[in-house]
Every structure is written in structure tokens, then in C-alpha cells.
Amino acid sequence: MYLNKRRDNLLRYALTILGVFSVIVALYLSYGLYFNEWHYTFRLSSFKVYLLILCGLSVFLNMFTGFNMSFLSRGLFKEGLVVCQNTLIMLCGLILILFWMHSLFDSRRLVVFLFCAFYAIFDLGLRLCFRYFLLHIYFKSKFSNNLLLITDLNQSEKVIEKLIQSNEWSRKICGVVLFDDNDTKNVGEHEVVCTLDKLLAYVSSHSVDEIFICTNNMDFDSTFKETLAKIEETGIKLSFKIKDDFFDFIPHSFSKIDKIGDYYCVSISRNYFSYRNIIVKHVMDFVGGLVGCMIFAVAFCILGPIIKLDSKGPILFKQQRVGRNGRIFTCYKFRSMRQDAEELKAALMKKNEMHGLMFKMEDDPRITKVGKFIRKTSLDELPQFINVLKGDMSLVGTRPPTVDEYQQYEPKQKARISMTPGLTGLWQVSGRSNIKNFDDVIRLDMLYIDNWSILLDIKIILLTIKVVLFGSGAK
């Protein structure tokens, strides 16, 4: 199935929810104005019958017809026509079903006409707001994929124009790379960010989620193929304008047919996740973030003064961390170290107990007395629920690396940040303080990414609660 089809399904689900909401509000207002009994509307038997019929019709029109196929490309007038068309069909369907139920005599004509007017207004308004959100807010947000376009100079403007016209709400062009030109600085409003020989260095130091290669000549040289293979190891998605017998050099991932704008292509990635599962994960993060922030607020009132009295410095420690595919964000923790901890780190590097890029040291002299306690009990990580609520982190994921650590990664190590980092993960529930090799951290993170599911997240959350309660694995 095309990945674009999944996005279309997601749009249908959203429009179905908006349609049902419009039915409920419009019918409630209609009954309330007609009977002037706002508190007892939901108890009326006719209201329940109308609600069931109209919600069913709305779900059918939005889910199982083609009325929403060109939702993102329609203007105000055409969208209004579609809403009026849906309203008329629902009116006819309601009359036919009531007649079949022999309940037409019990119908309220004014209620029905008021419903049609209210429904058309609410549904059109919600649809326009939803489209504006997708194309102007979500499109510009950190949740939208950053797309790097690699194409030929002679067709670059045409390709960009088609991508823009297709209203790709889940992707935004973050830059252009040209195959056959090293002097052009811009293509329209989009910057030519690098040359082909510097492509790997660019994606390693910038936030890129997906690369779309659109060219008429797919006969790439061995150097460029090797570059693509290294990029694939970082977890960045590669999408190619379709051509046969081209993908033998990429060993680790699997491919699916996709559509970017009006171009059909084959997309290659280490993993593909169901939109339904991703939505469930976002809901879990939002609910967990809210609950966690409430716990954090209580803990702040108790621990804040204690941390302040124990040592000089702020209550919260802020540090730049690297999120999904290179996004930089500010990570929050309760301060568990001296204020000059970063300055002292260089002198302690020779005592590093980790083999690799991470720094770990038992009996670290920078840790304060209170710091030892809040680290042992994992209370120092409570402020990270703020990051979860902001969308920078998830409840479950991989460990977010520091910026200097990330800059030393090899391409294959960068694959561990192809998912949103988490408060907890396989590393945390596998005795994190007992793991002394950075390669083991990478292995556990990749094991999580390659086998991710909602069930795995729930399992890790339960194991984390066990670890926190018994204090195992944290020092």
C-alpha cells in the first residue's frame, strides 16, 4: 500500500471525527432552540434517534465515499459545495430512514432545517480550520518532516512547483542539492544547501528526515551510491523517483511504494510505523506528560528548596540535547551536580568508565549529596515531563545524546536518533549503570527501534516503574 494512502486515511479519520462533532453540536442547538429545554435535550427519544442516524450518515460520507479525495487542494467555494452536498444527502437519508421506520409523522421539520443550517456552518468552519492547521501550522512545526530534494538543475523549478501545488502537509522542503551544477545558490525561494560531495556532511550536521532523489538519470556512480548507503545507516528515509533494479546496494532497510507530490517513488527506510500506532503513542505521551508535569510541580515545591540549600546554583539543570534526526532541544532535569560540573568534566575524562562516547563515573565528585538521592530514585528526571509535553521527547524511546557526543557519531550510530528520544527505554530498564560499553547502548536502542510497538512501550513503562520503586540500575 502506498504510504501516501495512509496519510489519506488519516485525513479521512480526522474529517470523520469533525463531521460527527458537527452533527452533535448542530443537532443539540436545533433541539435546544426548538424546545428551549437545553438540559433535557439528550434525554429525548427523538433526539437519540436523529443523532444515531445522522452520525451514521456522516461517518459513511466521510469514510466510504470520494468526497474528501481532494480536500487539501479545494478552495473555499468548492469546499462549501461539498459541505452543502453532504448536508443535502444527509437530509435525504434522514427522511428515507425515518419513513422506513414509520417515524416520519414524529419528525420536527423546523428542527431538521435548523440542523441543516447549523451543520453546514459548523462542518465548513471546522474543515477550513483543519486545513489551515495542516498547511500553515503543522506544516511549519517540528513534527513535519524536513525534506531534502536532490534533482537536476533543468527540472528543479518544475519539481519544487509540483511539490508545493500538491500541498504536502507532512513534508517541507528544507533545501535543494543539484546533480549537475555547483554555482547555483537558490532555486526559487529554496536554497541550494550543498554539493553532492558534501551531502553526507550536510545531513550529519542538519535536521533532515527524508531525502527525495528526482532525476531522469538514475545511473549513479559508485561514490554517490556509497554516500547513499551511509546516509541510510543514519536512519534517514531515502525516496527515489521510481526506476527498476536500483536498490541492491542498500542492505539494511526495506522499501515501499510512496508518493511525494505527484511523483511516485520507492521509499527506503529501516522501519515504517503505522499512523494509528503513532497517534496512540502521541496520545500516551500527551496524557503521560500532563500527569508527569503534575507530579513534577509537587516535587518542585519539595525538592526545590532542598537542592537550593544543598549547593549553589539553579534548581533546574538545562542542557542542549539532540532529538529526532538531529533536532536540538533544551532538556530539563533537577540539578544533581555542582554548578561547575561541565568545567570539571574535562579533568575527569581519564576516569571515564564507559568504553565509547558517553561519560560515566561511579562516585562522581561533581554529584551533590541531594544529587545522589534524586539520581538513585530517578527523581532528577521528573522535569523531563516538560519535554514530553512539548513534543521534544516521548515517554519511551532512545537516550537523547548531548550535542558534543552526537558530533562524534559515525553514520550508523546516528540511526539511534531516527526516533524521538524518551524518558525511559531499553537501556534504562536493562541496568543502565551496569552497562559500560557504548556499543551496548547502541545495540539496545536499535533493538527498540527495529521492534517498536505500543505493546513494547507499555512493557518498558511497567519495567521502569519496577526499576524506580526498587532503585535498581540507577546510580
ZAMARGU-4260 file (C-alpha; in steps of 0.2 Angstrom, whole numbers, plus 5000, padded with zeros to 4 digits):
<rodrens>
0) 5000/5000/5000 | 5006/5017/4996 | 5012/5027/5011 | 5003/5042/5004 | 4987/5031/5006
5) 4990/5030/5024 | 4991/5049/5025 | 4974/5050/5015 | 4966/5038/5028 | 4972/5049/5042
10) 4964/5064/5034 | 4948/5054/5032 | 4948/5049/5050 | 4950/5067/5056 | 4937/5073/5044
15) 4925/5059/5050 | 4928/5065/5068 | 4925/5083/5064 | 4909/5078/5054 | 4902/5068/5069
20) 4906/5083/5081 | 4897/5095/5069 | 4882/5083/5069 | 4881/5083/5088 | 4883/5101/5091
25) 4871/5106/5077 | 4858/5094/5082 | 4859/5100/5100 | 4857/5118/5096 | 4842/5114/5084
30) 4833/5105/5098 | 4838/5117/5111 | 4831/5132/5101 | 4815/5122/5096 | 4810/5116/5113
35) 4820/5128/5124 | 4824/5114/5135 | 4843/5114/5135 | 4846/5102/5150 | 4834/5088/5144
40) 4839/5088/5126 | 4849/5072/5127 | 4835/5063/5136 | 4823/5065/5121 | 4820/5049/5112
45) 4818/5058/5095 | 4835/5067/5098 | 4843/5050/5101 | 4836/5043/5085 | 4841/5058/5075
50) 4858/5058/5082 | 4861/5039/5078 | 4855/5041/5060 | 4864/5057/5056 | 4881/5051/5064
55) 4880/5035/5054 | 4877/5045/5038 | 4891/5057/5042 | 4903/5043/5045 | 4898/5034/5029
60) 4900/5050/5018 | 4917/5054/5026 | 4924/5037/5026 | 4917/5027/5012 | 4915/5040/4998
65) 4927/5050/4987 | 4921/5067/4994 | 4937/5070/5003 | 4949/5065/4990 | 4954/5082/4985
70) 4951/5090/5002 | 4968/5099/5003 | 4968/5107/4985 | 4950/5113/4986 | 4946/5132/4988
75) 4933/5139/4999 | 4919/5139/4986 | 4922/5121/4981 | 4923/5116/4999 | 4907/5125/5003
80) 4899/5115/4988 | 4905/5098/4996 | 4898/5103/5013 | 4881/5108/5005 | 4881/5092/4995
85) 4884/5081/5011 | 4871/5091/5020 | 4858/5088/5007 | 4862/5069/5006 | 4861/5068/5025
90) 4844/5076/5024 | 4838/5064/5011 | 4845/5050/5020 | 4837/5055/5036 | 4820/5057/5028
95) 4821/5040/5020 | 4826/5031/5036 | 4813/5039/5046 | 4800/5035/5033 | 4806/5017/5033
100) 4805/5017/5052 | 4787/5024/5050 | 4793/5039/5061 | 4791/5052/5048 | 4775/5059/5057
105) 4785/5061/5073 | 4798/5072/5064 | 4801/5090/5068 | 4803/5100/5051 | 4810/5115/5059
110) 4822/5105/5069 | 4828/5097/5053 | 4830/5113/5044 | 4839/5121/5058 | 4850/5106/5059
115) 4855/5108/5041 | 4859/5126/5043 | 4870/5123/5059 | 4878/5108/5052 | 4884/5116/5036
120) 4891/5131/5045 | 4900/5121/5058 | 4906/5107/5047 | 4913/5120/5034 | 4921/5130/5048
125) 4929/5115/5056 | 4936/5109/5039 | 4943/5126/5035 | 4951/5127/5052 | 4958/5109/5050
130) 4965/5113/5033 | 4973/5129/5039 | 4981/5119/5053 | 4988/5106/5042 | 4995/5118/5028
135) 5001/5133/5039 | 5004/5127/5057 | 5008/5108/5056 | 5017/5110/5040 | 5029/5123/5049
140) 5030/5114/5065 | 5044/5102/5071 | 5033/5087/5068 | 5033/5090/5050 | 5046/5080/5040
145) 5061/5090/5033 | 5063/5085/5015 | 5080/5087/5006 | 5077/5087/4987 | 5091/5081/4975
150) 5087/5084/4957 | 5093/5091/4940 | 5095/5109/4938 | 5084/5109/4922 | 5069/5102/4931
155) 5072/5108/4948 | 5059/5123/4947 | 5046/5111/4940 | 5049/5098/4953 | 5048/5111/4968
160) 5032/5119/4960 | 5023/5102/4959 | 5028/5098/4977 | 5021/5114/4983 | 5005/5113/4972
165) 5001/5096/4979 | 5000/5103/4997 | 5012/5091/5006 | 5006/5095/5023 | 5018/5082/5032
170) 5034/5087/5022 | 5043/5104/5020 | 5057/5107/5008 | 5072/5111/5019 | 5085/5113/5005
175) 5090/5108/4987 | 5105/5098/4980 | 5109/5099/4962 | 5117/5085/4952 | 5124/5095/4938
180) 5128/5112/4945 | 5140/5119/4958 | 5137/5138/4956 | 5118/5140/4958 | 5114/5147/4975
185) 5095/5146/4975 | 5081/5138/4966 | 5066/5150/4968 | 5064/5153/4986 | 5074/5137/4991
190) 5092/5137/4995 | 5105/5125/4987 | 5112/5119/5003 | 5127/5109/4997 | 5136/5100/4983
195) 5135/5081/4981 | 5152/5078/4988 | 5147/5086/5004 | 5130/5078/5006 | 5134/5066/5020
200) 5142/5080/5030 | 5127/5091/5027 | 5114/5078/5033 | 5125/5074/5048 | 5125/5091/5054
205) 5107/5097/5050 | 5090/5091/5053 | 5085/5081/5038 | 5071/5067/5040 | 5069/5062/5022
210) 5079/5064/5005 | 5069/5064/4989 | 5080/5060/4973 | 5071/5065/4957 | 5081/5064/4942
215) 5079/5056/4924 | 5097/5049/4925 | 5097/5035/4939 | 5114/5029/4933 | 5124/5035/4949
220) 5142/5032/4951 | 5149/5021/4965 | 5154/5036/4976 | 5137/5043/4976 | 5129/5026/4980
225) 5142/5023/4994 | 5136/5040/5001 | 5118/5035/5000 | 5122/5019/5009 | 5130/5028/5023
230) 5115/5040/5024 | 5103/5025/5025 | 5113/5019/5040 | 5109/5035/5049 | 5090/5031/5049
235) 5086/5045/5037 | 5072/5040/5024 | 5078/5039/5006 | 5064/5041/4992 | 5068/5039/4974
240) 5058/5043/4958 | 5054/5025/4953 | 5066/5015/4942 | 5069/4997/4941 | 5085/4987/4948
245) 5092/5001/4958 | 5091/4996/4976 | 5103/4981/4978 | 5116/4992/4986 | 5106/4996/5002
250) 5106/4980/5013 | 5098/4985/5030 | 5081/4993/5025 | 5065/4988/5016 | 5056/4998/5003
255) 5038/5003/5000 | 5030/5012/4986 | 5027/5030/4991 | 5021/5046/4983 | 5028/5064/4985
260) 5018/5077/4977 | 5013/5070/4960 | 5028/5059/4959 | 5028/5040/4963 | 5044/5034/4971
265) 5051/5019/4981 | 5055/5024/4999 | 5068/5015/5009 | 5069/5016/5027 | 5075/5004/5042
270) 5056/5004/5048 | 5039/5010/5044 | 5026/5013/5058 | 5008/5013/5057 | 5000/5030/5058
275) 4987/5023/5070 | 5001/5017/5082 | 5010/5034/5081 | 4994/5043/5085 | 4991/5031/5100
280) 5009/5035/5105 | 5006/5053/5104 | 4991/5052/5115 | 5000/5042/5128 | 5014/5055/5128
285) 5001/5069/5130 | 4992/5061/5144 | 5008/5054/5152 | 5016/5072/5150 | 5001/5080/5159
290) 5001/5068/5173 | 5020/5069/5175 | 5020/5088/5175 | 5008/5087/5189 | 5020/5076/5199
295) 5034/5087/5194 | 5025/5103/5201 | 5023/5094/5218 | 5041/5088/5218 | 5047/5105/5213
300) 5039/5113/5229 | 5048/5100/5240 | 5064/5097/5231 | 5067/5114/5225 | 5072/5122/5242
305) 5082/5107/5247 | 5093/5107/5231 | 5095/5126/5233 | 5101/5124/5251 | 5112/5109/5247
310) 5123/5119/5235 | 5124/5135/5225 | 5116/5135/5208 | 5099/5134/5199 | 5086/5121/5204
315) 5084/5115/5186 | 5098/5110/5175 | 5096/5114/5157 | 5106/5106/5143 | 5106/5105/5124
320) 5102/5088/5118 | 5099/5080/5101 | 5082/5074/5097 | 5074/5065/5082 | 5085/5066/5067
325) 5096/5080/5073 | 5084/5092/5081 | 5091/5102/5095 | 5081/5105/5111 | 5083/5110/5129
330) 5082/5095/5141 | 5077/5099/5159 | 5082/5090/5175 | 5083/5093/5193 | 5101/5099/5196
335) 5111/5084/5204 | 5129/5091/5202 | 5139/5106/5206 | 5137/5122/5196 | 5154/5120/5189
340) 5151/5102/5184 | 5154/5105/5165 | 5171/5113/5168 | 5177/5099/5179 | 5172/5085/5167
345) 5187/5088/5156 | 5199/5084/5171 | 5189/5068/5175 | 5188/5061/5157 | 5203/5049/5161
350) 5192/5041/5175 | 5178/5038/5162 | 5171/5020/5165 | 5162/5019/5148 | 5170/5012/5133
355) 5165/5024/5119 | 5157/5042/5118 | 5147/5043/5134 | 5154/5048/5151 | 5150/5038/5166
360) 5159/5038/5183 | 5155/5029/5199 | 5157/5041/5214 | 5157/5056/5203 | 5164/5070/5214
365) 5153/5083/5205 | 5137/5075/5212 | 5130/5084/5227 | 5123/5075/5242 | 5105/5078/5237
370) 5110/5074/5219 | 5115/5056/5224 | 5097/5053/5232 | 5087/5060/5217 | 5098/5051/5205
375) 5096/5034/5215 | 5077/5037/5215 | 5076/5044/5197 | 5068/5060/5204 | 5081/5071/5194
380) 5072/5066/5178 | 5054/5072/5183 | 5057/5089/5174 | 5059/5080/5158 | 5040/5078/5158
385) 5040/5096/5152 | 5050/5090/5136 | 5037/5076/5134 | 5023/5088/5134 | 5032/5100/5122
390) 5035/5085/5110 | 5054/5085/5111 | 5054/5069/5120 | 5042/5053/5122 | 5038/5043/5137
395) 5048/5029/5129 | 5062/5030/5117 | 5081/5030/5115 | 5093/5040/5126 | 5095/5058/5119
400) 5113/5062/5116 | 5122/5078/5121 | 5127/5089/5106 | 5146/5086/5108 | 5143/5067/5109
405) 5132/5067/5093 | 5145/5077/5083 | 5157/5062/5086 | 5145/5049/5080 | 5148/5038/5065
410) 5134/5037/5052 | 5127/5020/5058 | 5127/5027/5076 | 5116/5041/5071 | 5102/5028/5067
415) 5098/5028/5086 | 5091/5046/5085 | 5079/5041/5070 | 5065/5040/5083 | 5060/5053/5096
420) 5071/5051/5112 | 5062/5045/5128 | 5062/5047/5146 | 5065/5029/5148 | 5070/5015/5136
425) 5078/4998/5135 | 5094/5005/5141 | 5086/5012/5157 | 5077/4995/5161 | 5092/4984/5157
430) 5103/4990/5172 | 5110/5007/5164 | 5123/5009/5177 | 5130/4991/5174 | 5132/4994/5155
435) 5150/5000/5152 | 5151/4999/5133 | 5143/5012/5122 | 5141/4999/5109 | 5129/4990/5120
440) 5119/5006/5122 | 5118/5007/5103 | 5113/4989/5102 | 5099/4991/5114 | 5092/5007/5106
445) 5092/4999/5089 | 5084/4984/5096 | 5070/4996/5102 | 5069/5005/5085 | 5068/4989/5075
450) 5055/4981/5086 | 5045/4996/5091 | 5026/4993/5095 | 5014/5001/5108 | 5014/4984/5117
455) 5033/4986/5119 | 5031/5004/5126 | 5019/4998/5139 | 5030/4984/5144 | 5045/4996/5146
460) 5034/5008/5156 | 5029/4994/5168 | 5048/4989/5169 | 5053/5007/5173 | 5040/5008/5187
465) 5048/4992/5194 | 5066/4999/5192 | 5061/5016/5200 | 5052/5008/5215 | 5067/4996/5219
470) 5080/5008/5214 | 5089/4995/5203 | 5101/5001/5189 | 5102/5019/5194 | 5117/5027/5202
</rodrens>
